[in-house]
C-alpha cells in the first residue's frame, strides 16, 4: 500500500470539514490509515481533524505519493480548484492514486474534473454522498451516508465497504453518481428553500400561524419536515449556494425549472449573510418562531 510500509491502506481526505472528517474517522476506526491537510484552515477545522484522529500532512506531493485513494470532499464551488491543485502532485507521484470526487457537482463538472486530471495517469471515480456524516464509534459502523460511485474505475472504491462505508455502484459513466446526488439534493434542499420562502413571506403578512395551522391539518408530514430542517439550514446555507447553482446547471434549461434553483441559490446566499451578520433579522426570527411553535 502506498506510503504505509505496513500493508495498511492509506486514504487521503481533501477537505476535512464536517463530512470529510467524519468519513475519515470512520475509515480510521475500521483500520485504514487516513491522512489529510489543514494548511490555511481555521482553528475549528484543525480541532475537528484532531478529534477525528486524522494524520496531518501539509504537503500535496506527500499526500499524492502516500495515498492509494484520494477522496475530495469539499464545497462544490472549489471542487475543480482542488483537482487543478493536485494535478501536478499526482503527475509526479510514482504510483498513481485513485482520485474520487465526492462533491455535489453537476455531471458536466465531474467530467471537467476527470479531464483536468486526465494527463496525470490517475484513475478517476465520480462519487456522490447522500445522507449526513457517519457517527463515531465502531458500534455505529452500519450507520452513515450512502456513497454512490460511477465510471469505469468505480470498482476501485467498492472495497471501502470493509471500512464501514456504504458504497453503492451505479452502472453508468462518470457523471451518473453526481447526477443522482443533485437530483436528490434538488428535491430535499429544494423543499427546504420553498418552505423558507413561503413561510417568510406569509409571516410578513401576519399569516404564519394560519399557514402553520393549515399545514398541520392537511400536510402534517411536510410541516414536520420544515420544523426539522429549516432551523438547521441557517448555518449550512452558505455551503448550499454553489450546490444550488450546480443543480441549475444540471437541469440546464430555464424552461425545465433551472431558474428555481438559481432562485434557491440567491435565497440561501441571503440567509447565510443574515445568519452571519444579523442573526436576529426579521426573516430568521419569523422562520425560527414558525418552526418552534406548538
Backbone as CSV, one residue per row, in Angstrom:
resi,resn,N_x,N_y,N_z,CA_x,CA_y,CA_z,C_x,C_y,C_z
1,UNK,0.837,-1.187,0.000,0.000,0.000,0.000,0.884,1.254,0.000
2,UNK,0.583,2.260,-0.829,1.438,3.426,-0.935,1.682,4.090,0.410
3,UNK,2.975,4.302,0.737,3.340,5.136,1.864,3.226,4.519,3.231
4,UNK,2.480,3.441,3.412,2.269,2.957,4.766,3.417,2.107,5.266
5,UNK,3.978,1.292,4.385,5.059,0.427,4.777,4.638,-0.731,5.665
6,UNK,3.350,-0.858,5.947,2.874,-1.895,6.861,1.775,-2.739,6.252
7,UNK,1.404,-2.462,5.006,0.278,-3.173,4.399,-1.054,-2.546,4.736
8,UNK,-1.050,-1.482,5.558,-2.276,-0.770,5.899,-2.594,0.210,4.777
9,UNK,-3.820,0.221,4.335,-4.202,1.109,3.234,-4.215,2.559,3.693
10,UNK,-3.654,3.437,2.863,-3.618,4.865,3.155,-4.607,5.599,2.266
11,UNK,-5.481,6.359,2.896,-6.519,7.115,2.188,-6.400,8.575,2.587
12,UNK,-6.377,9.452,1.603,-6.298,10.889,1.863,-7.680,11.512,1.754
13,UNK,-8.022,12.347,2.713,-9.244,13.140,2.681,-8.843,14.580,2.412
14,UNK,-9.300,15.120,1.299,-9.051,16.525,0.993,-10.327,17.295,1.310
15,UNK,-10.226,18.212,2.278,-11.392,18.949,2.706,-12.037,18.302,3.917
16,UNK,-11.312,18.229,5.007,-11.828,17.539,6.188,-12.745,18.458,6.990
17,UNK,-13.875,18.816,6.358,-14.912,19.555,7.057,-15.762,18.598,7.869
18,UNK,-17.008,18.963,8.098,-17.883,18.118,8.910,-18.037,16.724,8.303
19,UNK,-18.312,16.651,7.002,-18.478,15.359,6.341,-17.131,14.661,6.159
20,UNK,-16.151,15.375,5.628,-14.866,14.758,5.335,-14.178,14.199,6.566
21,UNK,-14.203,14.944,7.660,-13.549,14.459,8.869,-14.279,13.254,9.443
22,UNK,-15.618,13.237,9.334,-16.384,12.088,9.841,-16.140,10.849,8.993
23,UNK,-16.060,11.017,7.677,-15.737,9.880,6.804,-14.330,9.385,7.121
24,UNK,-13.389,10.320,7.306,-12.033,9.924,7.654,-11.969,9.180,8.973
25,UNK,-12.721,9.659,9.955,-12.754,8.978,11.254,-13.280,7.556,11.116
26,UNK,-14.341,7.383,10.322,-14.894,6.049,10.108,-13.844,5.127,9.470
27,UNK,-13.161,5.610,8.463,-12.125,4.809,7.809,-11.021,4.431,8.793
28,UNK,-10.615,5.394,9.617,-9.562,5.125,10.608,-10.027,4.114,11.651
29,UNK,-11.253,4.293,12.150,-11.781,3.373,13.164,-11.860,1.939,12.656
30,UNK,-12.040,1.808,11.348,-12.188,0.476,10.759,-10.869,-0.072,10.211
31,UNK,-9.749,0.618,10.471,-8.457,0.021,10.177,-7.599,0.668,9.111
32,UNK,-8.079,1.716,8.453,-7.270,2.383,7.428,-6.386,3.458,8.060
33,UNK,-5.323,3.794,7.375,-4.541,4.980,7.727,-5.134,6.141,6.941
34,UNK,-5.494,7.205,7.637,-6.162,8.334,6.985,-5.318,9.581,7.167
35,UNK,-4.986,10.214,6.048,-4.178,11.429,6.066,-4.993,12.581,5.489
36,UNK,-4.667,13.779,5.907,-5.376,14.961,5.422,-4.460,16.165,5.543
37,UNK,-4.982,17.339,5.175,-4.207,18.565,5.282,-5.073,19.644,5.918
38,UNK,-4.422,20.546,6.634,-5.149,21.643,7.280,-4.511,22.996,6.960
39,UNK,-3.646,23.020,5.983,-2.941,24.247,5.608,-3.947,25.345,5.240
40,UNK,-3.842,26.472,5.934,-4.706,27.598,5.642,-6.093,27.508,6.245
41,UNK,-6.390,26.452,6.989,-7.713,26.286,7.584,-7.744,26.877,8.988
42,UNK,-8.952,27.191,9.460,-9.123,27.833,10.748,-8.968,26.882,11.916
43,UNK,-9.003,27.456,13.121,-8.811,26.688,14.346,-9.883,25.617,14.514
44,UNK,-11.121,25.934,14.116,-12.205,24.961,14.252,-11.946,23.732,13.389
45,UNK,-11.470,23.957,12.163,-11.169,22.840,11.269,-10.019,21.994,11.812
46,UNK,-9.000,22.653,12.327,-7.857,21.924,12.887,-8.305,21.069,14.069
47,UNK,-9.164,21.635,14.927,-9.660,20.894,16.087,-10.504,19.706,15.652
48,UNK,-11.300,19.890,14.593,-12.159,18.802,14.091,-11.300,17.640,13.590
49,UNK,-10.260,17.948,12.860,-9.346,16.914,12.356,-8.673,16.178,13.513
50,UNK,-8.281,16.926,14.528,-7.638,16.303,15.696,-8.600,15.362,16.406
51,UNK,-9.863,15.799,16.583,-10.852,14.941,17.247,-11.094,13.666,16.452
52,UNK,-11.028,13.771,15.123,-11.257,12.602,14.275,-10.056,11.659,14.253
53,UNK,-8.926,12.124,14.774,-7.734,11.282,14.821,-7.046,11.120,13.485
54,UNK,-7.170,12.121,12.607,-6.564,12.016,11.285,-5.124,12.519,11.318
55,UNK,-4.293,11.929,10.477,-2.880,12.303,10.396,-2.724,13.479,9.435
56,UNK,-2.105,14.541,9.891,-1.971,15.760,9.091,-0.649,15.753,8.323
57,UNK,-0.764,15.955,7.020,0.414,16.099,6.150,0.154,17.307,5.253
58,UNK,0.751,18.428,5.595,0.516,19.647,4.826,1.495,19.765,3.661
59,UNK,1.489,18.750,2.818,2.369,18.719,1.654,1.643,17.923,0.568
60,UNK,1.231,18.606,-0.499,0.428,17.959,-1.534,1.173,16.815,-2.220
61,UNK,2.483,16.966,-2.417,3.239,15.896,-3.058,3.261,14.640,-2.187
62,UNK,3.475,14.812,-0.889,3.464,13.653,0.007,2.088,13.000,0.063
63,UNK,1.047,13.817,0.108,-0.306,13.265,0.118,-0.543,12.408,-1.121
64,UNK,-0.166,12.934,-2.283,-0.382,12.203,-3.534,0.468,10.940,-3.606
65,UNK,1.674,10.989,-3.030,2.573,9.836,-3.085,2.193,8.744,-2.079
66,UNK,1.675,9.143,-0.923,1.407,8.174,0.130,0.005,7.587,0.078
67,UNK,-0.921,8.255,-0.583,-2.306,7.790,-0.608,-2.554,6.836,-1.774
68,UNK,-3.249,5.755,-1.485,-3.720,4.898,-2.558,-5.012,5.417,-3.144
69,UNK,-5.774,6.139,-2.319,-7.041,6.745,-2.739,-7.076,8.162,-2.192
70,UNK,-7.491,9.102,-3.016,-7.748,10.478,-2.586,-9.241,10.722,-2.705
71,UNK,-9.872,11.106,-1.591,-11.286,11.457,-1.584,-11.401,12.973,-1.449
72,UNK,-11.914,13.623,-2.470,-12.134,15.065,-2.424,-13.540,15.308,-1.892
73,UNK,-13.628,15.888,-0.683,-14.923,16.152,-0.045,-14.909,17.616,0.374
74,UNK,-15.176,18.483,-0.585,-15.049,19.928,-0.384,-16.336,20.621,-0.858
75,UNK,-16.519,21.908,-0.535,-17.660,22.641,-1.089,-17.628,22.572,-2.614
76,UNK,-18.786,22.416,-3.257,-18.799,22.230,-4.712,-18.146,23.359,-5.496
77,UNK,-18.178,24.561,-4.936,-17.605,25.689,-5.646,-16.104,25.623,-5.820
78,UNK,-15.411,24.774,-5.036,-13.951,24.664,-5.145,-13.512,23.285,-5.615
79,UNK,-14.442,22.455,-6.062,-14.103,21.086,-6.475,-13.118,21.079,-7.643
80,UNK,-13.345,21.918,-8.639,-12.432,21.980,-9.788,-11.068,22.508,-9.350
81,UNK,-11.074,23.495,-8.477,-9.831,24.083,-7.978,-8.968,23.032,-7.269
82,UNK,-9.609,22.156,-6.488,-8.870,21.102,-5.797,-8.229,20.148,-6.800
83,UNK,-8.985,19.773,-7.828,-8.435,18.886,-8.851,-7.251,19.544,-9.555
84,UNK,-7.373,20.830,-9.867,-6.270,21.542,-10.514,-5.048,21.613,-9.605
85,UNK,-5.303,21.780,-8.329,-4.216,21.857,-7.353,-3.433,20.550,-7.275
86,UNK,-4.133,19.429,-7.407,-3.467,18.132,-7.261,-3.005,17.540,-8.586
87,UNK,-3.246,18.230,-9.685,-2.849,17.681,-10.987,-1.343,17.434,-11.049
88,UNK,-0.539,18.413,-10.686,0.914,18.226,-10.769,1.441,17.279,-9.702
89,UNK,1.003,17.385,-8.422,1.475,16.403,-7.432,1.145,14.966,-7.812
90,UNK,-0.042,14.729,-8.351,-0.385,13.367,-8.778,0.469,12.963,-9.965
91,UNK,0.706,13.905,-10.866,1.546,13.613,-12.020,2.954,13.211,-11.630
92,UNK,3.431,13.761,-10.501,4.789,13.437,-10.048,4.840,12.163,-9.207
93,UNK,3.708,11.688,-8.731,3.688,10.500,-7.875,4.097,9.263,-8.665
94,UNK,5.018,8.450,-8.151,5.455,7.260,-8.894,4.353,6.211,-9.042
95,UNK,3.503,6.102,-8.034,2.340,5.209,-8.106,1.106,6.094,-8.030
96,UNK,0.269,6.031,-9.050,-0.849,6.966,-9.141,-2.010,6.529,-8.238
97,UNK,-2.503,7.456,-7.421,-3.657,7.121,-6.588,-4.946,7.146,-7.402
98,UNK,-5.979,6.567,-6.835,-7.333,6.744,-7.351,-7.830,8.084,-6.824
99,UNK,-8.416,8.898,-7.676,-8.960,10.188,-7.251,-10.472,10.125,-7.376
100,UNK,-11.176,10.275,-6.245,-12.635,10.237,-6.247,-13.178,11.605,-5.871
101,UNK,-13.916,12.206,-6.785,-14.582,13.461,-6.471,-15.931,13.139,-5.841
102,UNK,-16.098,13.501,-4.568,-17.290,13.139,-3.789,-18.196,14.343,-3.546
103,UNK,-18.154,15.322,-4.421,-18.813,16.595,-4.159,-20.143,16.742,-4.889
104,UNK,-20.935,17.690,-4.424,-22.260,17.935,-5.003,-22.100,18.804,-6.247
105,UNK,-21.714,18.167,-7.338,-21.432,18.889,-8.577,-22.254,18.295,-9.722
106,UNK,-22.432,19.095,-10.758,-23.168,18.640,-11.937,-22.335,17.609,-12.702
107,UNK,-22.997,16.732,-13.447,-22.255,15.758,-14.248,-21.210,16.402,-15.154
108,UNK,-21.549,17.557,-15.726,-20.585,18.233,-16.599,-19.350,18.665,-15.827
109,UNK,-19.525,19.067,-14.563,-18.387,19.451,-13.731,-17.542,18.229,-13.391
110,UNK,-18.195,17.095,-13.120,-17.456,15.854,-12.849,-16.604,15.471,-14.051
111,UNK,-17.166,15.596,-15.243,-16.399,15.261,-16.449,-15.258,16.254,-16.672
112,UNK,-15.484,17.507,-16.283,-14.409,18.502,-16.391,-13.259,18.136,-15.459
113,UNK,-13.572,17.712,-14.246,-12.540,17.327,-13.291,-11.787,16.101,-13.798
114,UNK,-12.513,15.151,-14.364,-11.849,13.989,-14.962,-10.862,14.440,-16.035
115,UNK,-11.265,15.419,-16.826,-10.393,15.929,-17.879,-9.176,16.654,-17.302
116,UNK,-9.391,17.427,-16.242,-8.283,18.132,-15.581,-7.198,17.155,-15.148
117,UNK,-7.636,15.995,-14.633,-6.700,15.005,-14.103,-6.259,13.979,-15.153
118,UNK,-6.777,14.108,-16.370,-6.526,13.093,-17.393,-5.070,12.861,-17.709
119,UNK,-4.262,13.927,-17.678,-2.851,13.799,-18.046,-1.995,13.211,-16.932
120,UNK,-2.553,13.046,-15.741,-1.758,12.589,-14.591,-1.558,11.078,-14.579
121,UNK,-2.441,10.352,-15.252,-2.383,8.895,-15.214,-3.143,8.285,-14.059
122,UNK,-3.789,9.130,-13.227,-4.564,8.574,-12.117,-5.892,8.022,-12.640
123,UNK,-6.530,7.219,-11.829,-7.835,6.660,-12.175,-8.900,7.451,-11.436
124,UNK,-9.891,7.934,-12.177,-10.890,8.858,-11.642,-12.203,8.138,-11.373
125,UNK,-12.819,8.473,-10.234,-14.129,7.925,-9.875,-15.063,9.080,-9.554
126,UNK,-16.247,9.042,-10.118,-17.305,10.010,-9.813,-18.089,9.475,-8.621
127,UNK,-18.253,10.299,-7.583,-18.954,9.846,-6.384,-19.902,10.928,-5.876
128,UNK,-20.975,10.497,-5.239,-21.929,11.416,-4.642,-22.375,10.893,-3.291
129,UNK,-22.310,11.742,-2.269,-22.652,11.338,-0.902,-24.069,11.797,-0.587
130,UNK,-24.914,10.864,-0.182,-26.289,11.184,0.201,-26.497,10.767,1.652
131,UNK,-26.815,11.742,2.490,-27.010,11.484,3.914,-26.021,12.282,4.742
132,UNK,-26.216,12.241,6.068,-25.373,13.005,6.961,-24.075,12.292,7.295
133,UNK,-23.165,12.980,7.992,-21.866,12.395,8.351,-22.025,11.128,9.192
134,UNK,-21.154,10.146,8.999,-21.230,8.923,9.805,-20.894,9.212,11.263
135,UNK,-21.642,8.637,12.204,-21.346,8.864,13.624,-20.098,8.127,14.061
136,UNK,-19.521,8.591,15.163,-18.313,7.976,15.691,-18.632,6.659,16.377
137,UNK,-17.604,5.811,16.502,-17.735,4.580,17.251,-17.944,3.360,16.387
138,UNK,-17.192,2.301,16.687,-17.310,1.060,15.920,-18.702,0.476,16.012
139,UNK,-19.392,0.756,17.120,-20.761,0.230,17.271,-21.729,0.864,16.288
140,UNK,-21.326,1.979,15.675,-22.164,2.670,14.691,-21.699,2.421,13.263
141,UNK,-20.890,1.390,13.057,-20.266,1.182,11.749,-21.266,0.892,10.635
142,UNK,-22.498,0.515,10.997,-23.515,0.263,9.974,-24.316,1.520,9.653
143,UNK,-24.040,2.619,10.361,-24.791,3.860,10.166,-23.948,4.873,9.404
144,UNK,-24.598,5.666,8.591,-23.877,6.685,7.854,-24.488,6.919,6.490
145,UNK,-23.892,7.814,5.721,-24.433,8.130,4.403,-24.166,7.016,3.404
146,UNK,-24.882,7.061,2.308,-24.588,6.165,1.190,-23.744,6.938,0.187
147,UNK,-22.694,6.302,-0.289,-21.808,6.930,-1.272,-21.992,6.203,-2.599
148,UNK,-22.599,6.886,-3.553,-22.803,6.325,-4.893,-21.557,6.583,-5.735
149,UNK,-21.173,5.608,-6.540,-19.984,5.741,-7.385,-20.316,5.301,-8.810
150,UNK,-19.650,5.926,-9.771,-19.877,5.554,-11.168,-18.610,5.802,-11.976
151,UNK,-18.623,5.308,-13.191,-17.478,5.423,-14.079,-16.740,4.098,-14.210
152,UNK,-15.863,4.010,-15.176,-15.185,2.739,-15.449,-14.269,2.300,-14.318
153,UNK,-13.860,3.230,-13.454,-12.987,2.877,-12.334,-13.729,2.753,-11.004
154,UNK,-15.049,2.784,-11.052,-15.829,2.779,-9.810,-15.509,1.560,-8.940
155,UNK,-15.240,0.428,-9.561,-14.972,-0.794,-8.791,-13.777,-0.645,-7.846
156,UNK,-12.922,0.331,-8.116,-11.731,0.515,-7.287,-12.054,1.089,-5.909
157,UNK,-13.297,1.528,-5.712,-13.716,2.022,-4.408,-14.633,1.042,-3.680
158,UNK,-15.033,-0.014,-4.333,-16.009,-0.922,-3.728,-15.484,-1.577,-2.455
159,UNK,-14.167,-1.793,-2.381,-13.610,-2.447,-1.190,-13.693,-1.565,0.059
160,UNK,-14.024,-0.278,-0.104,-14.148,0.589,1.066,-15.321,0.193,1.957
161,UNK,-16.155,-0.711,1.467,-17.223,-1.247,2.318,-16.646,-1.918,3.555
162,UNK,-15.463,-2.495,3.412,-14.876,-3.189,4.569,-14.453,-2.205,5.658
163,UNK,-14.394,-0.921,5.303,-14.064,0.112,6.275,-15.306,0.843,6.784
164,UNK,-16.464,0.235,6.604,-17.680,0.793,7.171,-18.378,1.847,6.332
165,UNK,-17.992,1.989,5.060,-18.677,2.936,4.179,-19.723,2.201,3.356
166,UNK,-20.883,2.821,3.220,-21.979,2.258,2.435,-21.772,2.676,0.979
167,UNK,-21.108,1.827,0.222,-20.760,2.120,-1.172,-21.774,1.452,-2.098
168,UNK,-22.350,2.227,-2.997,-23.322,1.695,-3.960,-22.870,2.067,-5.370
169,UNK,-22.636,1.072,-6.192,-22.155,1.301,-7.558,-23.317,1.495,-8.515
170,UNK,-23.244,2.544,-9.314,-24.226,2.800,-10.366,-23.631,2.349,-11.685
171,UNK,-24.398,1.628,-12.458,-23.946,1.184,-13.771,-24.087,2.343,-14.754
172,UNK,-23.088,3.207,-14.751,-23.132,4.383,-15.609,-21.768,5.019,-15.703
173,UNK,-21.643,5.965,-16.596,-20.371,6.644,-16.828,-20.135,7.707,-15.771
174,UNK,-18.957,8.334,-15.831,-18.691,9.482,-14.972,-19.793,10.517,-15.184
175,UNK,-20.358,10.984,-14.093,-21.488,11.911,-14.139,-22.759,11.298,-13.605
176,UNK,-22.866,9.959,-13.626,-24.093,9.314,-13.155,-24.264,9.499,-11.649
177,UNK,-23.211,9.274,-10.881,-23.312,9.430,-9.429,-23.578,10.886,-9.058
178,UNK,-22.915,11.794,-9.730,-23.139,13.218,-9.463,-24.561,13.626,-9.827
179,UNK,-25.066,13.096,-10.937,-26.425,13.417,-11.341,-27.454,12.943,-10.329
180,UNK,-27.248,11.730,-9.803,-28.163,11.210,-8.787,-28.121,12.073,-7.536
181,UNK,-26.925,12.440,-7.103,-26.777,13.298,-5.925,-27.527,14.608,-6.107
182,UNK,-27.392,15.235,-7.265,-28.036,16.525,-7.475,-29.550,16.391,-7.606
183,UNK,-30.017,15.314,-8.219,-31.465,15.105,-8.296,-32.057,14.954,-6.897
184,UNK,-31.358,14.223,-6.043,-31.816,14.025,-4.664,-31.776,15.348,-3.894
185,UNK,-30.643,16.052,-3.990,-30.500,17.319,-3.273,-31.466,18.370,-3.796
186,UNK,-31.760,18.311,-5.091,-32.709,19.257,-5.660,-34.086,19.110,-5.048
187,UNK,-34.443,17.880,-4.698,-35.731,17.637,-4.037,-35.661,18.033,-2.565
188,UNK,-34.682,17.503,-1.837,-34.639,17.715,-0.387,-34.321,19.168,-0.026
189,UNK,-33.235,19.708,-0.569,-32.871,21.088,-0.250,-33.747,22.082,-1.001
190,UNK,-34.297,21.629,-2.138,-35.258,22.455,-2.841,-36.529,22.661,-2.030
191,UNK,-37.010,21.597,-1.368,-38.180,21.719,-0.494,-37.901,22.667,0.663
192,UNK,-36.700,22.586,1.222,-36.346,23.494,2.311,-36.357,24.941,1.831
193,UNK,-35.858,25.175,0.618,-35.877,26.534,0.068,-37.308,27.018,-0.155
194,UNK,-38.166,26.158,-0.704,-39.558,26.542,-0.937,-40.251,26.869,0.380
195,UNK,-40.049,26.020,1.380,-40.655,26.276,2.683,-40.160,27.576,3.285
196,UNK,-38.846,27.807,3.185,-38.261,29.033,3.723,-38.873,30.266,3.063
197,UNK,-38.972,30.239,1.742,-39.502,31.394,1.011,-40.961,31.664,1.366
198,UNK,-41.791,30.605,1.404,-43.216,30.798,1.618,-43.555,31.134,3.069
199,UNK,-42.846,30.513,4.008,-43.100,30.810,5.418,-42.708,32.247,5.731
200,UNK,-41.537,32.671,5.231,-41.095,34.043,5.472,-42.052,35.050,4.856
201,UNK,-42.562,34.736,3.647,-43.497,35.669,3.001,-44.827,35.720,3.740
202,UNK,-45.317,34.573,4.176,-46.569,34.546,4.932,-46.418,35.322,6.233
203,UNK,-45.264,35.189,6.884,-45.040,35.896,8.149,-45.091,37.401,7.954
204,UNK,-44.595,37.873,6.814,-44.615,39.316,6.554,-46.028,39.868,6.500
205,UNK,-46.983,39.028,6.119,-48.382,39.452,6.048,-49.188,39.017,7.273
206,UNK,-48.483,38.543,8.316,-49.175,38.130,9.528,-49.935,36.821,9.379
207,UNK,-49.509,35.974,8.432,-50.238,34.739,8.131,-49.486,33.480,8.567
208,UNK,-48.403,33.651,9.316,-47.584,32.489,9.662,-48.375,31.454,10.464
209,UNK,-49.106,31.890,11.474,-49.831,30.924,12.296,-50.938,30.245,11.496
210,UNK,-51.605,31.009,10.638,-52.655,30.413,9.804,-52.063,29.371,8.852
211,UNK,-50.899,29.677,8.295,-50.231,28.723,7.395,-49.816,27.491,8.177
212,UNK,-49.270,27.691,9.364,-48.852,26.564,10.182,-50.043,25.668,10.543
213,UNK,-51.156,26.293,10.913,-52.352,25.522,11.277,-52.840,24.690,10.092
214,UNK,-52.813,25.295,8.898,-53.300,24.568,7.723,-52.358,23.427,7.350
215,UNK,-51.049,23.666,7.431,-50.101,22.580,7.171,-50.288,21.447,8.183
216,UNK,-50.505,21.804,9.434,-50.738,20.789,10.453,-51.993,19.985,10.178
217,UNK,-52.982,20.630,9.603,-54.251,19.954,9.301,-54.147,19.074,8.069
218,UNK,-53.561,19.603,6.997,-53.608,18.898,5.719,-52.272,18.300,5.264
219,UNK,-51.138,18.814,5.800,-49.812,18.337,5.391,-48.919,18.172,6.618
220,UNK,-49.303,17.332,7.573,-48.501,17.223,8.808,-47.079,16.742,8.573
221,UNK,-46.870,15.854,7.607,-45.508,15.360,7.337,-44.627,16.479,6.797
222,UNK,-45.203,17.323,5.947,-44.448,18.442,5.393,-44.114,19.450,6.490
223,UNK,-45.072,19.729,7.374,-44.813,20.634,8.488,-43.681,20.092,9.364
224,UNK,-43.731,18.800,9.666,-42.690,18.194,10.498,-41.324,18.311,9.829
225,UNK,-41.301,18.167,8.504,-40.035,18.298,7.774,-39.490,19.718,7.876
226,UNK,-40.358,20.708,7.701,-39.909,22.090,7.813,-39.402,22.393,9.223
227,UNK,-40.100,21.898,10.241,-39.685,22.116,11.624,-38.292,21.559,11.877
228,UNK,-37.997,20.448,11.246,-36.707,19.785,11.468,-35.578,20.419,10.669
229,UNK,-35.848,20.745,9.409,-34.745,21.091,8.510,-34.524,22.585,8.305
230,UNK,-35.536,23.425,8.467,-35.323,24.853,8.230,-34.399,25.468,9.272
231,UNK,-34.590,25.251,10.572,-33.677,25.878,11.540,-32.225,25.409,11.393
232,UNK,-32.011,24.130,11.075,-30.644,23.628,10.940,-29.999,24.085,9.629
233,UNK,-30.814,24.589,8.715,-30.296,25.078,7.433,-29.517,26.372,7.579
234,UNK,-29.860,27.213,8.569,-29.256,28.538,8.670,-27.734,28.484,8.617
235,UNK,-27.136,27.600,9.403,-25.679,27.525,9.479,-25.058,26.892,8.243
236,UNK,-25.860,26.186,7.445,-25.350,25.486,6.266,-25.618,26.243,4.973
237,UNK,-26.445,27.282,5.038,-26.938,27.932,3.820,-25.817,28.389,2.900
238,UNK,-24.744,28.907,3.478,-23.643,29.377,2.641,-23.023,28.273,1.814
239,UNK,-22.984,27.046,2.370,-22.403,25.917,1.642,-23.350,25.416,0.555
240,UNK,-24.612,25.766,0.655,-25.596,25.263,-0.303,-25.741,26.149,-1.536
241,UNK,-25.150,27.345,-1.508,-25.300,28.260,-2.641,-24.753,27.646,-3.922
242,UNK,-23.488,27.236,-3.886,-22.871,26.645,-5.084,-23.578,25.361,-5.490
243,UNK,-24.085,24.602,-4.512,-24.792,23.360,-4.830,-26.062,23.658,-5.625
244,UNK,-26.798,24.699,-5.222,-27.998,25.076,-5.978,-27.629,25.528,-7.391
245,UNK,-26.520,26.225,-7.519,-26.075,26.661,-8.852,-25.676,25.467,-9.711
246,UNK,-25.062,24.463,-9.091,-24.727,23.241,-9.836,-26.001,22.524,-10.279
247,UNK,-27.029,22.522,-9.434,-28.295,21.887,-9.805,-28.944,22.642,-10.959
248,UNK,-28.881,23.974,-10.919,-29.411,24.763,-12.033,-28.699,24.402,-13.330
249,UNK,-27.374,24.220,-13.248,-26.624,23.809,-14.434,-26.956,22.401,-14.866
250,UNK,-27.229,21.533,-13.908,-27.608,20.142,-14.189,-28.926,20.099,-14.978
251,UNK,-29.891,20.922,-14.552,-31.163,20.987,-15.271,-30.967,21.633,-16.631
252,UNK,-30.102,22.628,-16.674,-29.658,23.302,-17.904,-30.662,24.300,-18.451
253,UNK,-31.897,23.902,-18.670,-32.870,24.778,-19.334,-33.747,25.500,-18.322
254,UNK,-33.936,26.809,-18.544,-34.859,27.565,-17.707,-36.276,27.013,-17.830
255,UNK,-36.638,26.562,-19.024,-37.980,26.041,-19.245,-38.224,24.727,-18.508
256,UNK,-37.148,24.051,-18.114,-37.281,22.796,-17.367,-37.159,22.982,-15.866
257,UNK,-37.036,24.236,-15.423,-37.017,24.513,-13.994,-35.694,24.968,-13.436
258,UNK,-34.723,25.240,-14.299,-33.417,25.643,-13.806,-33.449,26.910,-12.962
259,UNK,-34.358,27.821,-13.289,-34.424,29.091,-12.554,-34.891,28.889,-11.113
260,UNK,-35.594,27.803,-10.840,-35.990,27.514,-9.460,-34.749,27.464,-8.572
261,UNK,-33.696,26.826,-9.075,-32.500,26.619,-8.263,-31.561,27.818,-8.300
262,UNK,-31.630,28.616,-9.341,-30.930,29.891,-9.312,-31.533,30.766,-8.221
263,UNK,-32.863,30.760,-8.135,-33.536,31.494,-7.071,-33.215,30.940,-5.698
264,UNK,-33.154,29.608,-5.581,-32.806,28.991,-4.303,-31.393,29.383,-3.881
265,UNK,-30.478,29.473,-4.843,-29.106,29.882,-4.533,-29.074,31.286,-3.948
266,UNK,-29.852,32.196,-4.562,-29.865,33.566,-4.042,-30.524,33.627,-2.670
267,UNK,-31.553,32.826,-2.445,-32.207,32.784,-1.138,-31.226,32.287,-0.071
268,UNK,-30.544,31.177,-0.346,-29.596,30.644,0.623,-28.440,31.612,0.854
269,UNK,-28.049,32.323,-0.181,-27.000,33.327,-0.052,-27.420,34.414,0.938
270,UNK,-28.683,34.858,0.824,-29.187,35.896,1.716,-29.334,35.381,3.147
271,UNK,-29.843,34.157,3.291,-29.982,33.566,4.626,-28.611,33.446,5.288
272,UNK,-27.611,33.002,4.538,-26.260,32.853,5.082,-25.715,34.197,5.557
273,UNK,-25.937,35.248,4.767,-25.454,36.575,5.143,-26.147,37.070,6.408
274,UNK,-27.458,36.847,6.493,-28.196,37.279,7.682,-27.761,36.484,8.908
275,UNK,-27.560,35.196,8.744,-27.164,34.358,9.884,-25.813,34.799,10.438
276,UNK,-24.928,35.246,9.553,-23.601,35.686,9.971,-23.618,37.100,10.538
277,UNK,-24.359,37.994,9.892,-24.276,39.415,10.227,-25.451,39.925,11.051
278,UNK,-26.606,39.277,10.905,-27.808,39.760,11.598,-28.691,38.567,11.986
279,UNK,-28.236,37.737,12.926,-28.998,36.529,13.273,-30.390,36.804,13.823
280,UNK,-30.622,38.038,14.269,-31.956,38.394,14.742,-32.803,39.067,13.684
281,UNK,-32.484,38.860,12.405,-33.233,39.515,11.329,-34.697,39.097,11.340
282,UNK,-35.502,39.897,10.719,-36.946,39.618,10.663,-37.206,38.244,10.051
283,UNK,-36.501,37.914,8.974,-36.703,36.637,8.293,-36.348,35.451,9.194
284,UNK,-35.133,35.470,9.759,-34.690,34.342,10.568,-35.520,34.201,11.847
285,UNK,-35.919,35.332,12.425,-36.766,35.283,13.615,-38.107,34.662,13.296
286,UNK,-38.703,35.069,12.171,-40.001,34.529,11.777,-39.922,33.033,11.489
287,UNK,-38.865,32.610,10.812,-38.695,31.190,10.491,-38.508,30.365,11.768
288,UNK,-37.675,30.871,12.677,-37.442,30.152,13.930,-38.717,30.044,14.745
289,UNK,-39.467,31.121,14.815,-40.729,31.129,15.576,-41.712,30.133,14.967
290,UNK,-41.816,30.130,13.642,-42.733,29.211,12.960,-42.381,27.758,13.266
291,UNK,-41.092,27.447,13.243,-40.668,26.064,13.406,-40.702,25.599,14.867
292,UNK,-40.739,26.552,15.814,-40.774,26.187,17.227,-42.171,26.286,17.808
293,UNK,-43.125,26.801,17.044,-44.494,26.965,17.560,-45.127,25.607,17.834
294,UNK,-45.996,25.588,18.794,-46.744,24.357,19.103,-48.210,24.721,19.346
